[in-house]
């Protein structure tokens, strides 16, 4: 039992060390995240507006995908039969 208590103590110490490491990594990630939107001069880069797709564009893409599936299914149905 003495060996188990020693192992438990070592595991608790390791957990504390790991928690400190995670906090250090979180801090580094936060710093890098703030710098991600900056250029080499330290100025913030402008973000492009979010792109949206028209309903007509979505319909064209959906129709093309349905056609691809129909072609695939027709090709593979012949092989299975």
N, C-alpha and C positions, 0 to 999 in steps of 0.2 A: 504494500500500500504506500510505502514511503516513496517508491519510484513513481507511482501514479500522481502523487501530490507534487512531486518535483516537475513532472511533465506538464501538469496543469499550470503550475507557476510559469514555466517557460512559454507555454502557449499564450498565457495572458500577456506576458511581456512582448511576445511577437505580435499579438493583436494590437497592442498600444503603438508599437513601432509602425505597423502597417497603417493604422489610422493617421498617424503623423505624416506618413508618406503620401497618403491619399489627399490630405489637406494641402500638402505642398504641391502636388500635381494639380489639384483644383485651382490653386492660386496661379500657377503657371499657365493653365488653360485660359483662365480669365484674362490674364495679361495679353496672351496671344490673340484671344478673341477680340479684344479691343483694337489690336493692331491690324487685324485681318482686313478691315475696310479702309486702310490707309496706304498711300503710295510711299515712295522712298523719302519724300520730303516731309512726311508726317501729316500731309493734308488728307482729309477724308475724301474718298472718291464718291462721285455721284452714283446712285443706284438707278438702273434703268427701270422704267415702270413695268409692272407685272403684265405679261402678255395674256390676252384673252383670245379665245377662238370664237368665231361667229357660229351661230346655229347651222348655217349652210355648210360651213367647213366641217363641223362635226358630222353632219349627215353624209357628206362625201367620203369622209374617212370610214364611217360605219358601213357604208355601201361597199367600199373597196374591201374592207375586212370580210364582210359577208361573202363577197365574190371569191376571195381567197379561200375561205373555208369551204364553200361549195365546190370549188375546183379540187381541193385536197380530198374532200369526202368522196367525190365522184371517182377520183383516181384510186383511192384505197378501198372503196366498196367493190370495185371490179376485181381487185386482187384477192379479197376475202371470199368472194362468191365462187 
